[in-house]
Amino acid sequence: MSFNLVVCMDSFYNESMQNSVLIFNARLVDANTDKKNSAVLLANGKIKSFPDKASLKKLLNDDSISKLDAKGLCVLPSFIDMHSHFRDPGLTQKEDIETGSSAAAAGGFSTCVLMPNTNPVVSSQEQAEVNNKKAFEFGRCRTIQAVSITKNFDGKTISHLESLDQKKVPVISEDGKEVCSSSVMLEAMKIAAKKKIVVSCHCEDSFLAESARPFRKAALELLSKENISPAEKKKLQII
């Protein structure tokens, strides 16, 4: 079982903004560390120190500090999901900011980049800021709402990109639709490069994908069989 700082801070969210939080008996894990029976001291929502045994003894006796015994659990850096779907606005029967943020925090994700394939499509900075504000107010994880590359996924209009502020909208994406026109995509990427905005691509030719459907279906039908004959295996290789 893994334990994440995001989950811990969620439990102490309100008080940790003023008070310190001590996580002890934890296994600390990151790219360069794997230490058992260790402690982390948090202050103002950030890591303040990794107390040694002498310091830990004093901190455990300090009643002003909130404490969490993480015995048998791990404390590790949180994850970032670069492709999330919180379905807000318009499709919240599937997911919303609250449920998506809660699931993210429970799984150890502190940041989620939200795709713009909502209803309506998120095609403006104002729409993106609404979703990011909702997530901030809910307080489970940070969201970065991506804006569509073309307005309303129309495949051609990119004028809205000129008004984007990279600090508020650092990512644009057409999600699973992709921009079919190479010239439109090139101009969109030029604007993104000028503004230092990341272009997140779903690299798929929609026309080719559509024509491939029968082959994909046939391959899946063959793979679903328990016993595949040599002739069918050969057919599967061709597909």
N, C-alpha and C positions, 0 to 999 in steps of 0.2 A: 504493500500500500504506500502511496506517495502522499506527501503533505506539502502544500504550496503556500508561500507567503500571501498570495492573494486570498486564499481561503481563510487564513488566520486573520488577516487584516479586515476581512469582511465581518468576522465575529466581533471585532473590537472597533469597528469603523468609527463610531461617534466619539468614544472616549479616547481613542488613540490619537485623535487630532489635537488633544490637549495633554494627554498623559503618555507615559512610556509603556511599552509592552515587552515583556521578557518571554521568549520561547526557549525552553530548556529541555534537556534529555533528547535532543534531536540529532538526527543524522544529517549533516550539512553536505550537500552535493552540488557541484557545478563542473564546468569543463576542467578545472584544475584542482578540485577539492573533493575529498570523500572522508569526512571525519565523523566518527560516532560519539555519542554522549557529549554533544556540544550545545552551545547557547548562542542566541542572537538577541541583541537589545535593539528595539525599535523606538524611535522618538519622532513625533510629528509626521508619522507615516513613512519614515525612511529608516534604513539601517544605520544605527549609530555606532555599534561596536559588536565584537565577538568576545564576550567576557571569558577570562581564564577562570580557573577553579576558585581562586581567592576572591576575585571580583564577583563571581556568581553567588558565592555564599552570602555576601553583603546584599546583593540585589534581591535574593530570595527573601531576605528579612525586611525589605523595604516595602511597607504597606501602600506606598503611593504608586507602586508599579503594578500594572495588570500582568498576570502570569498565565502561561499556557504550557502544560506538561505535554510534550510531543513524543513521549516514549513510544518506540516502535514505529515512528513516522519519520518522513524525510522533509527537510526544508530545502527547496531548490528554486532557481530563478523561474519566473512565470513564463508561459508560452505566449506567442503571438500568432493569431490565426489571420492569414493574409486573404482569406476568401470565405466570408461568412454570409449567411442569409438570415436577417432578422425580420424580413417581410413587412416592414413598416415604412410607409403607409399602405393601406389597401388590401393586404393579404394576411392580416393578423390572425385569421383563423388557423394559419399554419404555424406562426411564430410571431413574437413581438419583442420589443426592446427589453421588457421585464423578464420574460421567459428565456430569451436568448442570452441576456447578461447573466442570469442566475446559473444557467447551464455552463456558460463559459467559466465563471468563477469556480464552480464546483469541480471543473476539470482542470483548473490551474491556469486558465488563460486570462491574462490581464488586459490584453488589447485585441480587438477584433476589427478587421477591415470589412465594412459592410458593402455588399454589391448593390447596385442601383436598380435592379430589376423588380421594382415595386409598382404599385398602381396609385397615383401616377409615378412614372419613372423619375428618379432623383436626377434632375438635369440642371440644378442651380445650386449655388453656394448657400442660399437661404434655406433650401430644403435640407441640405446636408447638415447645416448648423442646428436645425430643429431636432434631428435624430441624435446628434451628438450631445445636445443639451439634455434630452430625455434620459440618455444613458448616464450622463454625469449626475443628474438629480437622483436617479435610482441608486447609483453608487456601488454597483457590483464590479464593473469593468469599464475600461476606456473604449470608446468606439471611434473609428475613423470612417466616416461615411463617404464612400467613393461617389463621384459624379459621373454620369454617362459620357462617353466620348462624343457621341452625336446626340443632339437634342431629342429626347423621347425615343431614342433608338431608331430615328428615321433614316440612318445610314448616310446622311449627307450634311446636316447642319452642325457646324462646330463653332459658330460665333459666340456661344455662351462660354466657351473656354477662355476667351480673352478677359473675362471679368473675374476669374478665379484667383483667390489669394492662396498661395502655396502653404501658408501657415495654417489655414483653415481647411483647405482641400488639397492634401498632398498626393492623392491618388485618383486617377480616372480609369474607368473600365467600361467596356460594353458587355461585360459578363459573358454569358454563353452565346450571345448573338454574333459578336465580332463585327468589325467594319469590313464589308465586302469590297468596297472601292479602295484600291491601293493609293490613289491620289488623295482621297479624303483622309485616309489614315496617315499619309505622309504629312499633310498640312497640320493635322491634329498633333502629331508627334513633334513637329517644329514648335508649335505653341507650348506644348508641355516641356520641351527642352529649354525654351526661353524662360519659363517660369519655374523650372526645376521640379516639375510635377512627375511622379511616377506613372507610367502607363502600364496597367495590368492587363495582359492580353489572354484571351481564350483562343489559342491558335487553332482555328478550325474553319475550313471552307464550308459554309453552310450548304452550298449546292452539291459539293462532293459528299458531304455527310448524308444528305438526303438520298442520293443515288446509291449510297452504300448500305442503306437500311435492309434490303432483302438479303444481302450477303451476311450482315451481322446477325440477322434473325436465324438464318440457316446454320451459322456457326454455333449459336447459342443452343439451338435445338439438338445439334449433334453432341455438344458438350454435356447436355443434361442427361444423356443416355448413360446407363451404367456400363453396358458393354458395347464398345465401338468396334465394328468390324474393320479389317485392314483396308477395305475399299473406302469406308467412311473416313478413316484416318487420312487417307490420301486426299480425299475430297476436302477435308478440313485444312490440310496443308495448303491446298490451292486457294481456298477462301482466305 
